[in-house]
Amino acid sequence: MICKTCGTELRDGVRTCPICGTRQVVTPPILPQMQPAKFVLTKQRVLSLLCVLTFILIALWRIITA
């Protein structure tokens, strides 16, 4: 950061210039906009879902026929 009055190079976060005493305006950093996560059906997710559903159906079938 550089002092607007005297041009002295300042460390980040300094509130006043040690040379001329001018208060420095500290602007907060701009945060990136958070976007909602998109649900993407990939081949691996579809296969995993089918495997889980198959195991659930097998378990239910064994409970019903027992």
Residue frames relative to the residue before (quaternion, step in Angstrom):
aa qw qx qy qz dx dy dz
M 1.0000 0.0000 0.0000 0.0000 0.00 0.00 0.00
I 0.1966 -0.7788 0.5887 0.0906 3.57 -1.07 0.77
C 0.5045 -0.6494 0.4847 0.2979 3.57 -1.01 0.91
K 0.4547 -0.7074 0.4784 0.2528 3.58 -0.88 1.00
T 0.6937 0.4903 -0.2782 0.4483 3.59 1.11 -0.63
C 0.8415 0.1829 -0.0728 0.5031 3.58 0.59 -1.13
G 0.4893 -0.7009 0.4141 0.3129 3.62 1.22 -0.17
T 0.4017 0.7157 -0.4791 0.3112 3.59 1.25 0.24
E 0.4159 -0.6868 0.5316 0.2696 3.56 -0.99 0.81
L 0.1366 -0.8133 0.5653 0.0167 3.55 -0.75 1.12
R 0.5370 -0.5837 0.4925 0.3582 3.53 -1.26 0.46
D 0.5818 -0.5613 0.4417 0.3891 3.57 -1.20 0.40
G 0.7903 0.3196 -0.2476 0.4604 3.55 -1.03 0.83
V 0.4855 0.6469 -0.4521 0.3762 3.64 1.23 -0.03
R 0.3189 -0.7818 0.5104 0.1632 3.58 -0.86 0.99
T 0.7864 0.1193 -0.0825 0.6004 3.59 1.14 -0.55
C 0.5072 -0.6363 0.4903 0.3122 3.55 -1.12 0.70
P 0.4086 -0.7273 0.4874 0.2582 3.63 -0.76 0.94
I 0.6432 0.5284 -0.3237 0.4498 3.63 1.18 -0.40
C 0.8347 0.1763 -0.0691 0.5172 3.59 0.62 -1.11
G 0.4667 -0.7148 0.4228 0.3041 3.63 1.23 -0.21
T 0.4204 0.7069 -0.4736 0.3150 3.60 1.23 0.18
R 0.4390 -0.6725 0.5267 0.2785 3.56 -0.98 0.89
Q 0.2894 -0.7553 0.5686 0.1499 3.53 -0.99 0.91
V 0.3505 -0.7108 0.5715 0.2128 3.54 -1.00 0.87
V 0.1552 -0.7885 0.5919 0.0617 3.53 -0.65 1.16
T 0.1838 -0.7790 0.5921 0.0939 3.56 -0.62 1.12
P 0.4528 -0.6855 0.4887 0.2938 3.57 -0.85 0.89
P 0.5421 -0.6243 0.4347 0.3570 3.60 -1.01 0.66
I 0.4564 -0.6711 0.5148 0.2762 3.53 -1.11 0.74
L 0.2762 -0.7725 0.5541 0.1412 3.54 -0.70 1.12
P 0.4960 -0.6505 0.4683 0.3339 3.61 -0.97 0.73
Q 0.5339 -0.6261 0.4678 0.3225 3.53 -1.11 0.71
M 0.3254 -0.7357 0.5624 0.1914 3.54 -0.90 0.96
Q 0.1640 -0.7794 0.5994 0.0800 3.55 -0.78 1.03
P 0.5425 -0.6135 0.4455 0.3616 3.58 -1.05 0.66
A 0.5280 -0.6389 0.4625 0.3149 3.53 -1.08 0.78
K 0.3202 -0.7358 0.5674 0.1847 3.54 -0.99 0.85
F 0.3460 -0.7177 0.5655 0.2130 3.56 -1.02 0.84
V 0.0638 -0.8083 0.5851 -0.0164 3.55 -0.53 1.21
L 0.2821 -0.7505 0.5753 0.1621 3.54 -0.83 1.02
T 0.0641 -0.7884 0.6117 0.0028 3.52 -0.41 1.25
K 0.6883 -0.4724 0.3456 0.4286 3.55 -1.28 0.27
Q 0.6535 0.5199 -0.3124 0.4528 3.59 0.98 -0.82
R 0.6593 0.4992 -0.3171 0.4642 3.61 0.96 -0.77
V 0.6446 0.5132 -0.3257 0.4637 3.59 0.98 -0.80
L 0.6640 0.4922 -0.3080 0.4712 3.61 0.92 -0.85
S 0.6420 0.5164 -0.3260 0.4636 3.59 0.98 -0.77
L 0.6497 0.5129 -0.3119 0.4663 3.57 0.97 -0.84
L 0.6495 0.5092 -0.3161 0.4679 3.59 0.98 -0.82
C 0.6372 0.5200 -0.3299 0.4634 3.61 0.99 -0.75
V 0.6649 0.4971 -0.3070 0.4655 3.58 0.89 -0.89
L 0.6601 0.4982 -0.3100 0.4689 3.59 0.91 -0.86
T 0.6229 0.5348 -0.3395 0.4592 3.60 1.03 -0.73
F 0.6662 0.4913 -0.3055 0.4706 3.60 0.90 -0.87
I 0.6410 0.5136 -0.3273 0.4672 3.60 0.99 -0.76
L 0.6681 0.4948 -0.3057 0.4640 3.59 0.91 -0.87
I 0.6336 0.5141 -0.3340 0.4718 3.60 1.00 -0.75
A 0.6555 0.5069 -0.3138 0.4636 3.60 0.94 -0.86
L 0.6578 0.4943 -0.3093 0.4768 3.61 0.94 -0.84
W 0.6441 0.5244 -0.3274 0.4505 3.61 0.94 -0.82
R 0.6610 0.4964 -0.3098 0.4697 3.60 1.00 -0.81
I 0.6367 0.5145 -0.3361 0.4658 3.61 1.05 -0.71
I 0.6794 0.4964 -0.2945 0.4531 3.58 0.91 -0.92
T 0.7428 0.4146 -0.2360 0.4697 3.62 0.87 -0.88
A 0.5568 0.6319 -0.3988 0.3629 3.63 1.15 -0.18
